[in-house]
Every structure is written in structure tokens, then in C-alpha cells.
Amino acid sequence: MELAAKVALVRPRMGELERNGWAHELGEPVETEGLPPALADLYRHFDGLSTRMGLIDILPAEDVLAELDKQGAGDLHDPVPGLVQFGNVCYSFALCADTATGAVHLLDADALIEAVEQGAPLPTEPLAPSPVAFADAFLFGPRYRELIDLAGGYQTPEDEEEDEWRLLIEDLGFA
């Protein structure tokens, strides 16, 4: 099943995903000029995704455009040139896309800060060839749990039990 079909099945069930006042959000698709083509493809499916407790947070397109505008500004060393952040996983891992190739990378924020401070490059390996492939496999697919584990895992067993997003994509047969 392609990402568009998965999003269409998830969207009507988003109202079910609210616990302790924390609503999940799945933005409507948008056409946004100025984004690298691979990211523009992702935002044609949905404009941002936010799940309970910050496990997954895909930024709205306007926030990604703001990140692109900031690139190259200032005096700080950029340890991952060519990558733009488009989301977060488990609070402290940044999801970035290569502006040239579209490949998606997961960066540990602590390692990123250390690389900036030391003026050193931060080696990374892509998780997926594009944001759409990433969303299909990791956000709406069988590799969701792997993504959480790559970003340090659930803080407590209760967090795993209460991860409504995971439960929903499992219920729909995506994971």
C-alpha cells in the first residue's frame, strides 16, 4: 500500500488519538514552493505530524522553509552541510533531509552540538532514500518501532504501551 493510501486510512481515525489532553495532529496536504523536491513530495501527502509526548514530530512546511532560510547564516560550523531538519524523534533526535538527494538522516542532537562546538563533521548514514519512502516505512509502516529504538527507545514501558500512534498503525496492519 502506498503512502497516500495509508494517510487516507489514518486521517479519519486521528480523533481517536487523544489521551490526557494531548491530541495527535496530521496536517492537510500542501503545495509549497521553495522546498527541495523530495520534501515537497512529502508535504503533498501531509503538512506536519505530531504524536503524543513528542515521539514523532514532523514540522509543518513553513517551519522547514524557515530552516532553509537560516542555512548559511551566522558564524557556527555546520557539521552536516546540505541537510535540513524537517522533524524530531523522541525529543532529541533530528530528522533531516539532504537538500540535493532527498535522503533522510537521523541525527543525535547531543552529537550534533558536540560536532558544532568542535568544528568537526558529523558522519551520518541515510535511513531512507527520500522523505516519502521514510514516511511510508518508518512513520506509517513496519519500521516504526525501529525508528523509536534508533532514537533511544521508549523512556518507560508505559510509554510503549500508551503509544497510540503505534497502536493505530498496527491496528491498520501497517506495522
N, C-alpha and C positions, 0 to 999 in steps of 0.2 A: 504494500500500500504506500502510495506517495505521500509526502508531507502535507500537501494541500488537503487530501482526503482525511488525514489524521486530525489536522486542525479543525476541519469541518465537523468531525465527530466529537472533539473535545469542547468546542465553543459552547454548545448548548448545555453542557454539564458544568460549566465554570461556577454557576451559582451554588452548586453542592459543596464547593471547596471553601468553606469559611469556618474557622474554629477560633474561639477566643478573640473574636473581633478582627482577625487577620484575613482579609479577603485576598484571594488569588486574582491576578489580572492577566488577561490575554488581549492585547490591543488589536484593533481592526487593521487590516492591511492598508499600507500607504505606498504611494509613488513618491519617492524623494530624489530630487536632483542633488548632485554633489557627492553622493556616496559612491565608493568603489563598486563596480558592477556586481561582485559576489555578495556584498552586503545589501545592495539594492534588491537583489533577488530574494533574500531572506525577508526583508520588510514588505515585500509583495504578499507574503503569507500572513504576517502578523507584526504589529508595531509594539514590541515590548512584551515581556513575560515576567511576572513576579509571582513567586510562590512563598508559602508560609516560612517565616523565620529566615528569609534570605538565602535559602538553599540554592535557588536559581533566580537570577535577576538579569534579564536581557533588557538592555537600555532601550528607551524609545529612540527612533531615528534622529530626532532633533538633538538628543544628547550625544549621539555618535558624530553628528555634524560638528557639534561644538568641540569634541575631542580632536577631530581632524583640523579644525581651525587653530587649535593650540599647538599642533605639531610644529617643531622647529622654533617655537617662541621660547625665549628665556635662555639662561646660561647652563642649565643642567644637562649632564651627559645622558644620552638616550641609549640604554643598553640593548634595546630591541628595535632598531630603526626599521621603519616600514610596517610596523604593527600598530593597529588602532584598537583600543579597547571598545568592546560592544556589550560586555556583560560581566557578571561576577558569579562565582560558585562558592558556596559555604563561606560567605563573608569575605574571605581573604585570598581568593584566587581570581585572577583576572582572565576573562575570555577575550582573546584578541584575534583579529583577522589580518592577514598580510594584505596590504593595500594593492599589491601587484598581482599576487597569485590567488588570493582568496583563502588560502589555507588557514585553518583555525588552530590556535595555540592556547594552552592553559598555563598561566604564569603564577607562581607563588609570589604574593605581594612582598613578603619579607625578603625573598631572594632578589626581587626587582629593586627594592630600596637599597639593599646592600650593593648591588651592581652599580646603581646610580652614585652612591657615596664613594665607591672605589674607582669609578670611571672605567669599569670593566664591561665587556659584553656579557650578555646573559644567553647562553646557548639554549635553544628550545627545539622541540620536535613537534611537528603538526599532529593534531588528533584526527583531523578530517580535512579533505581537500577543499571544502567550501563551507560557508555558514549553513546553507540549506542541507548539505549532507550531514553536518554536525547536528543540526536540529532534528533531522529525521532519525539518526541513530542514537543520539545521546539524550535529547530533551523529550522526544516523543517515541523513543524506541528501546530496543533491548539493552543498550549500553548505558542507560540512565544510572543504574547502581554503580557501574564502573566509574562514571564521572564523579559521583559523590565520593567514592573511595580515593580517586586521584587527588581530590581536593581536601583530603584529611579525614573523610568519613563523617558519620553522624556523631554528634557530641555525646549523646546518650542513647541507650536502647529505646527509650521512649520517643526520641526524635525520629528514629527509623519507623517505629510503629505508627506515629502520627503524621508521617509524610503523605499528606492527602494526594499530592501530585503523583507520587509513585503508585499509590493505591489506584488512582484513576487510570493511569496508562496501563497498569497491569489488568485492571478490570476490562479495559477495552481491547486487551490482547496485544498491545504494542510492545510490552516488556515481559 
